[in-house]
Amino acid sequence: MTLPFLAGHEPWIQALAGLALMSLLAMSARWLAHWLLQRSLRRSADTLQGRWSRVFLHRTVLGRLARVTPSLVVQLTVGAIPHLPDTANAVIRNVAVALTVLHLVRVLMALLDALHEEHEGRGRSEKAPTRSIKSHVQLAKLALVMLGGIVIVAALIDRSPLILLSGLGAMSAVLMLVFKDTLLSFTAGLQLASNDMLRVGDWIEMPQLGADGDVIDIALHTVKVQNWDKTITTIPTWRLMSESFRNWRGMSEAGGRRIKRTLRLDAGSVRFLDEDEIARLKRIALLRPYLERKEQDVREANETLATRLGELAVAPANRRRLTNLGTFRAYVDAYLRKHPGIHKEMTLMVRAMEPSSEGVPMEIYCFTGTTAWVQYEGIQSDIFDHLLAILPEFGLRLYQNPTGHDIDQGLATRLARDQAGTRSA
């Protein structure tokens, strides 16, 4: 083929002119494609509200797609250049094919980035933790790069990609060794995702790795946890499947956070209540229904004992009586059920546990109506501040190990007693 306006010129001049025209046409095609994609389709993307339209019409995707046109134009027109040697024709065509594959791979990678961005943006807009697809996106990119590299090399050497793939089969053992961590991490990521074990935003604890905080990123090889002291702990993905960790997502979804704390009471302060003390405690509104009911139960039980035991029923040891410990336990239960910060539909229990050398433990087990850390700690502190302050009303004391002040006070009391005895003598 000969260009009309170059008829009569030397063949090499016609070939150079054809190459120049081909280059000009390729650049013009790229400019036109860029203008059409960025102007026309971007306006459509701004108008459309669909999720997939925002992915496929993403600015980066369209920009990279426009770069595919020059190499396509070269492939279509290089055969029409007059007097171009067959060797040069083949080299130019092969390079153009390789560039086309390269730009198509970059387009697909931009699509994956746009999909990940849309997924993460949707999770943030819904204000809820979302399953991360970052590891899947990274693996897909790795596969695209490997496959694209094979096709590009095959195009440059003008051989079938199947030949290179058959050669890679013989190197499978080496590839397995090189990509061992990648395969382990990908398998672990699939198991974490399929079993819904981990999401971005979950609070997890993994003491053996020093992780205690929110998951901020789930990638192919690593999971990043921002601890409460704002440090970042990076955990290999595969270790989340080979070792145990605690996920607090269930607590957040339930809407209540557990309080499980013990008051240790001095066993020497536990005793029976007399009539005056019961009358005084009846003035506490939370206790009045309980005391009236228990008084009725005690009276009926003692009448039954009197009929059965006769004169022996007069002995205090043979009669039913209320204790200050049991009454305090009933008060704590009533107080928690009326407290506005306690979740009423979850387990609420106040129990006396086995006495030990450190007193009589009384455990408070309940859930707050919020999972926020600051509010939770405030509610818990208010409850125990009140319970510690009201202990003397029931004649109870909190157990604690002797301090220097206790010893000084005991010695001072003994010294005063000895001096008083000396003066009286």
C-alpha positions as CSV (number, residue, x, y, z in Angstrom):
1,M,0.0,0.0,0.0
2,T,1.3,3.5,-1.0
3,L,0.2,6.8,0.5
4,P,-1.2,9.0,-2.4
5,F,0.5,12.2,-1.3
6,L,3.8,10.4,-1.0
7,A,3.8,8.6,-4.3
8,G,7.1,8.8,-6.0
9,H,9.1,9.2,-2.7
10,E,11.5,6.7,-1.4
11,P,10.0,3.7,0.4
12,W,11.7,4.5,3.7
13,I,10.2,8.0,3.6
14,Q,6.8,6.5,3.0
15,A,7.3,4.1,6.0
16,L,8.4,7.0,8.3
17,A,5.4,9.1,7.2
18,G,3.1,6.2,7.8
19,L,4.5,5.7,11.3
20,A,4.1,9.4,12.0
21,L,0.5,9.4,10.8
22,M,-0.2,6.2,12.9
23,S,1.2,7.9,16.0
24,L,-0.8,11.0,15.4
25,L,-3.9,9.0,14.9
26,A,-3.3,7.0,18.1
27,M,-2.8,10.2,20.1
28,S,-5.9,11.7,18.6
29,A,-7.9,8.6,19.4
30,R,-6.7,8.7,23.0
31,W,-7.7,12.4,23.3
32,L,-11.1,11.7,21.8
33,A,-11.7,8.7,24.0
34,H,-10.6,10.6,27.1
35,W,-12.9,13.5,26.2
36,L,-15.9,11.1,25.6
37,L,-15.3,9.0,28.7
38,Q,-14.6,11.8,31.1
39,R,-17.1,14.3,29.9
40,S,-20.1,12.3,28.7
41,L,-19.9,9.2,30.9
42,R,-18.9,11.1,34.0
43,R,-22.0,13.2,33.7
44,S,-24.0,10.1,33.5
45,A,-22.2,8.7,36.6
46,D,-23.0,11.9,38.5
47,T,-26.7,11.6,37.6
48,L,-27.0,7.9,38.3
49,Q,-27.3,6.8,41.9
50,G,-26.7,3.1,41.5
51,R,-23.8,1.4,43.2
52,W,-22.4,-0.4,40.2
53,S,-22.6,2.8,38.1
54,R,-20.3,4.5,40.6
55,V,-17.9,1.6,40.3
56,F,-17.8,1.2,36.5
57,L,-18.0,4.9,35.8
58,H,-15.3,5.8,38.4
59,R,-13.0,8.6,37.2
60,T,-9.8,6.4,37.5
61,V,-11.4,3.5,35.6
62,L,-12.5,5.8,32.7
63,G,-9.1,7.5,32.7
64,R,-7.2,4.2,32.4
65,L,-9.7,2.9,29.8
66,A,-8.9,5.9,27.6
67,R,-5.3,4.8,27.6
68,V,-6.1,1.5,25.9
69,T,-7.1,3.2,22.6
70,P,-3.6,4.2,21.3
71,S,-2.3,0.6,21.3
72,L,-5.6,-0.7,19.8
73,V,-5.2,1.9,17.0
74,V,-1.6,0.8,16.4
75,Q,-2.7,-2.8,16.1
76,L,-5.3,-2.0,13.6
77,T,-3.3,0.4,11.4
78,V,0.3,-0.9,11.6
79,G,-0.4,-3.3,8.7
80,A,-1.4,-0.4,6.5
81,I,1.9,1.3,6.7
82,P,3.6,1.1,3.3
83,H,7.1,-0.5,2.8
84,L,7.3,-1.3,6.5
85,P,9.5,-4.4,7.0
86,D,7.8,-7.5,8.3
87,T,10.2,-7.7,11.3
88,A,9.3,-4.1,12.3
89,N,5.6,-4.8,11.7
90,A,5.7,-7.8,14.0
91,V,7.7,-6.0,16.7
92,I,5.4,-3.0,16.7
93,R,2.3,-5.2,16.7
94,N,3.6,-7.3,19.6
95,V,4.6,-4.3,21.7
96,A,1.1,-2.8,21.0
97,V,-0.5,-6.0,22.1
98,A,1.6,-6.0,25.3
99,L,0.7,-2.4,26.0
100,T,-3.0,-3.2,25.4
101,V,-2.9,-6.1,27.9
102,L,-1.0,-3.8,30.4
103,H,-3.6,-1.1,30.2
104,L,-6.5,-3.6,30.4
105,V,-4.9,-5.0,33.6
106,R,-4.7,-1.5,35.0
107,V,-8.3,-0.9,34.1
108,L,-9.3,-4.1,36.0
109,M,-7.2,-3.1,39.0
110,A,-8.9,0.3,39.0
111,L,-12.3,-1.5,38.9
112,L,-11.2,-3.5,42.0
113,D,-10.1,-0.3,43.8
114,A,-13.4,1.4,42.9
115,L,-15.3,-1.6,44.2
116,H,-13.4,-1.6,47.4
117,E,-13.9,2.1,47.8
118,E,-17.6,1.8,47.3
119,H,-17.9,-1.1,49.7
120,E,-16.0,0.7,52.4
121,G,-17.9,4.0,51.8
122,R,-21.2,2.1,52.0
123,G,-20.1,0.6,55.4
124,R,-19.2,4.0,56.8
125,S,-22.4,5.6,55.5
126,E,-24.5,3.0,57.2
127,K,-22.6,3.6,60.4
128,A,-22.2,-0.2,61.0
129,P,-19.1,-2.5,60.9
130,T,-18.8,-4.1,57.5
131,R,-17.0,-7.2,56.3
132,S,-13.8,-6.1,54.6
133,I,-13.1,-7.3,51.1
134,K,-9.6,-5.8,51.0
135,S,-7.9,-9.2,51.2
136,H,-10.0,-10.5,48.3
137,V,-9.2,-7.4,46.3
138,Q,-5.5,-7.8,47.0
139,L,-5.5,-11.4,45.9
140,A,-7.4,-10.6,42.7
141,K,-4.8,-7.9,42.0
142,L,-2.0,-10.4,42.5
143,A,-3.7,-12.9,40.2
144,L,-4.2,-10.2,37.5
145,V,-0.6,-9.1,37.7
146,M,0.6,-12.7,37.4
147,L,-1.7,-13.5,34.5
148,G,-1.1,-10.1,32.8
149,G,2.7,-10.6,33.1
150,I,2.4,-14.0,31.5
151,V,0.4,-12.7,28.6
152,I,2.7,-9.6,28.1
153,V,5.8,-11.8,28.0
154,A,4.1,-14.2,25.6
155,A,3.1,-11.3,23.3
156,L,6.6,-9.8,23.4
157,I,8.3,-13.1,22.4
158,D,5.5,-13.9,20.0
159,R,4.6,-17.2,21.7
160,S,1.5,-18.7,23.1
161,P,0.8,-18.0,26.8
162,L,0.1,-21.7,27.2
163,I,3.7,-22.5,26.7
164,L,4.7,-20.2,29.6
165,L,1.9,-21.7,31.7
166,S,3.1,-25.2,31.1
167,G,6.6,-24.0,32.3
168,L,5.1,-22.6,35.4
169,G,3.5,-26.0,36.2
170,A,7.0,-27.4,36.6
171,M,7.8,-24.6,39.0
172,S,4.8,-25.2,41.2
173,A,6.8,-26.4,44.1
174,V,8.9,-23.2,44.0
175,L,5.8,-21.1,43.7
176,M,4.2,-22.8,46.7
177,L,7.3,-22.1,48.8
178,V,7.4,-18.4,47.6
179,F,3.7,-17.8,48.1
180,K,3.3,-19.9,51.2
181,D,2.3,-17.0,53.5
182,T,0.0,-15.6,50.9
183,L,-1.9,-18.9,50.5
184,L,-2.1,-19.3,54.3
185,S,-3.4,-15.8,54.7
186,F,-5.9,-16.1,51.9
187,T,-7.3,-19.4,53.3
188,A,-7.5,-17.8,56.8
189,G,-9.2,-14.7,55.3
190,L,-11.8,-16.9,53.5
191,Q,-12.5,-18.8,56.8
192,L,-12.8,-15.5,58.8
193,A,-15.2,-14.1,56.2
194,S,-17.3,-17.2,55.6
195,N,-17.8,-17.8,59.3
196,D,-18.3,-14.0,60.0
197,M,-15.6,-14.1,62.7
198,L,-14.1,-10.7,62.1
199,R,-15.2,-7.4,60.7
200,V,-13.8,-3.9,60.5
201,G,-14.9,-2.1,63.6
202,D,-14.9,-5.2,65.9
203,W,-13.3,-4.9,69.3
204,I,-11.0,-7.9,69.7
205,E,-8.6,-9.1,72.4
206,M,-5.5,-11.2,71.6
207,P,-3.2,-10.9,74.7
208,Q,-0.5,-13.2,73.3
209,L,0.1,-10.5,70.6
210,G,-0.6,-7.5,72.7
211,A,-3.8,-6.6,70.8
212,D,-6.8,-5.1,72.6
213,G,-8.8,-2.6,70.5
214,D,-10.7,-2.0,67.3
215,V,-10.0,-3.7,64.0
216,I,-9.3,-0.9,61.5
217,D,-8.1,-2.8,58.5
218,I,-8.3,-6.4,57.2
219,A,-5.8,-7.0,54.4
220,L,-4.6,-10.1,52.6
221,H,-1.6,-10.7,54.9
222,T,-2.3,-8.6,58.0
223,V,-5.1,-7.4,60.3
224,K,-4.5,-4.0,62.0
225,V,-5.8,-3.4,65.5
226,Q,-5.8,0.1,67.0
227,N,-5.4,-0.5,70.8
228,W,-7.0,1.7,73.4
229,D,-3.7,3.5,73.9
230,K,-3.8,4.4,70.2
231,T,-0.9,2.2,69.3
232,I,-1.3,-0.1,66.3
233,T,-0.8,-3.9,66.5
234,T,-0.4,-5.8,63.2
235,I,-1.5,-9.4,63.3
236,P,-0.7,-11.9,60.5
237,T,-4.1,-13.1,59.2
238,W,-3.3,-16.8,59.5
239,R,-2.6,-16.4,63.2
240,L,-6.3,-15.4,63.8
241,M,-7.2,-18.9,62.7
242,S,-4.4,-20.9,64.4
243,E,-4.8,-19.1,67.7
244,S,-7.7,-17.9,69.8
245,F,-8.9,-14.4,70.2
246,R,-11.9,-12.7,71.8
247,N,-14.4,-10.7,69.7
248,W,-16.7,-8.3,71.7
249,R,-19.1,-7.8,68.8
250,G,-21.7,-9.9,70.5
251,M,-21.7,-7.5,73.5
252,S,-22.1,-4.5,71.1
253,E,-25.0,-6.1,69.2
254,A,-26.7,-7.2,72.5
255,G,-26.7,-3.6,73.7
256,G,-25.5,-4.4,77.3
257,R,-22.2,-4.6,78.9
258,R,-21.6,-6.9,81.9
259,I,-20.8,-5.8,85.4
260,K,-19.3,-8.6,87.5
261,R,-17.7,-7.3,90.7
262,T,-17.5,-8.5,94.2
263,L,-18.0,-6.8,97.6
264,R,-16.0,-8.5,100.3
265,L,-17.8,-8.1,103.6
266,D,-16.3,-8.6,107.1
267,A,-17.7,-11.9,108.4
268,G,-17.6,-10.5,112.0
269,S,-20.2,-7.9,111.1
270,V,-22.9,-10.5,109.9
271,R,-25.7,-10.9,112.5
272,F,-29.4,-11.1,113.1
273,L,-31.6,-8.0,113.0
274,D,-33.7,-7.0,116.0
275,E,-37.2,-5.4,115.9
276,D,-35.9,-1.9,116.1
277,E,-33.5,-2.3,113.3
278,I,-36.2,-3.9,111.1
279,A,-38.5,-1.0,111.8
280,R,-35.7,1.5,110.9
281,L,-34.9,-0.3,107.7
282,K,-38.6,-0.3,106.7
283,R,-38.2,3.4,106.2
284,I,-36.1,2.6,103.1
285,A,-38.6,2.6,100.2
286,L,-36.8,-0.1,98.2
287,L,-36.7,-2.5,101.2
288,R,-40.2,-2.0,102.6
289,P,-42.0,-4.5,100.3
290,Y,-39.3,-7.1,101.0
291,L,-39.4,-6.7,104.8
292,E,-43.1,-6.8,105.0
293,R,-43.2,-9.9,103.0
294,K,-40.4,-11.5,104.9
295,E,-41.9,-10.6,108.3
296,Q,-45.1,-12.4,107.3
297,D,-43.1,-15.4,106.2
298,V,-41.1,-15.4,109.4
299,R,-44.2,-15.0,111.6
300,E,-46.0,-17.9,109.9
301,A,-42.9,-20.1,110.1
302,N,-42.4,-19.3,113.8
303,E,-46.0,-20.1,114.6
304,T,-45.6,-23.5,112.9
305,L,-42.4,-24.1,114.9
306,A,-44.2,-23.1,118.2
307,T,-46.9,-25.7,117.5
308,R,-44.3,-28.4,116.8
309,L,-41.6,-27.6,119.3
310,G,-43.6,-26.1,122.2
311,E,-41.4,-24.3,124.8
312,L,-38.3,-24.9,122.7
313,A,-39.6,-22.5,120.1
314,V,-38.8,-19.6,122.5
315,A,-35.1,-20.1,122.1
316,P,-33.7,-17.7,119.5
317,A,-31.7,-20.4,117.9
318,N,-34.9,-22.3,117.1
319,R,-36.7,-19.4,115.5
320,R,-36.4,-17.9,112.0
321,R,-34.9,-14.4,112.0
322,L,-33.8,-11.9,109.4
323,T,-30.0,-11.3,108.9
324,N,-28.4,-8.0,108.0
325,L,-26.5,-9.8,105.2
326,G,-29.7,-11.2,103.6
327,T,-31.5,-7.9,103.9
328,F,-28.6,-6.1,102.3
329,R,-28.6,-8.6,99.5
330,A,-32.3,-7.9,98.9
331,Y,-31.7,-4.2,98.9
332,V,-28.9,-4.4,96.3
333,D,-31.2,-6.5,94.1
334,A,-34.0,-4.0,94.4
335,Y,-31.6,-1.1,93.9
336,L,-30.3,-2.6,90.7
337,R,-33.7,-3.3,89.3
338,K,-34.7,0.3,89.8
339,H,-31.5,1.8,88.5
340,P,-32.0,3.6,85.1
341,G,-28.6,2.5,83.8
342,I,-29.1,-1.2,84.2
343,H,-30.5,-3.4,81.4
344,K,-33.7,-4.9,82.7
345,E,-34.0,-7.7,80.2
346,M,-30.6,-9.3,80.8
347,T,-29.4,-11.4,83.7
348,L,-29.5,-9.6,87.0
349,M,-28.3,-11.5,90.1
350,V,-26.9,-10.7,93.6
351,R,-25.4,-13.7,95.3
352,A,-23.4,-14.5,98.4
353,M,-20.4,-16.7,97.6
354,E,-18.3,-19.0,99.7
355,P,-16.7,-17.3,102.7
356,S,-12.9,-17.2,102.8
357,S,-10.1,-15.7,104.7
358,E,-10.8,-12.4,102.9
359,G,-14.4,-12.1,104.2
360,V,-17.8,-13.0,102.7
361,P,-17.9,-12.2,99.0
362,M,-21.1,-10.8,97.6
363,E,-21.1,-10.8,93.8
364,I,-23.1,-8.3,91.7
365,Y,-23.8,-9.7,88.2
366,C,-25.8,-7.5,85.8
367,F,-25.6,-5.6,82.5
368,T,-25.6,-1.9,81.8
369,G,-28.0,-0.4,79.3
370,T,-25.1,0.9,77.2
371,T,-21.9,-0.5,75.8
372,A,-20.0,2.8,75.6
373,W,-16.9,2.5,77.8
374,V,-17.1,5.9,79.5
375,Q,-20.8,5.6,80.3
376,Y,-20.3,2.0,81.5
377,E,-17.6,2.9,83.9
378,G,-19.6,5.8,85.2
379,I,-22.7,3.6,85.9
380,Q,-20.5,0.9,87.6
381,S,-18.7,3.4,89.7
382,D,-22.0,5.1,90.8
383,I,-23.5,1.8,91.9
384,F,-20.5,0.7,94.0
385,D,-20.1,4.2,95.5
386,H,-23.6,4.0,96.7
387,L,-23.3,0.4,98.0
388,L,-20.1,1.1,99.9
389,A,-21.7,4.2,101.5
390,I,-24.9,2.4,102.6
391,L,-23.2,-0.6,104.2
392,P,-23.2,0.9,107.8
393,E,-27.0,1.3,107.6
394,F,-27.2,-2.5,107.7
395,G,-24.5,-2.9,110.4
396,L,-22.1,-4.4,107.8
397,R,-18.4,-3.6,107.3
398,L,-16.2,-4.0,104.2
399,Y,-13.4,-6.4,104.7
400,Q,-9.9,-5.1,104.2
401,N,-6.4,-6.0,105.4
402,P,-5.1,-4.2,108.5
403,T,-3.3,-0.9,107.8
404,G,-1.0,1.2,109.9
405,H,-3.9,3.3,110.9
406,D,-5.8,0.3,112.2
407,I,-2.9,-0.9,114.3
408,D,-2.3,2.6,115.7
409,Q,-5.9,2.9,116.6
410,G,-6.0,-0.5,118.3
411,L,-2.9,0.2,120.3
412,A,-4.3,3.6,121.3
413,T,-7.5,2.0,122.5
414,R,-5.6,-0.6,124.5
415,L,-3.4,2.0,126.1
416,A,-6.4,4.1,127.1
417,R,-8.0,1.0,128.6
418,D,-4.9,0.2,130.6
419,Q,-4.5,3.7,131.9
420,A,-8.2,3.7,133.0
421,G,-7.7,0.5,134.8
422,T,-4.5,1.8,136.5
423,R,-6.4,4.9,137.7
424,S,-9.3,2.9,139.1
425,A,-6.9,0.7,141.0
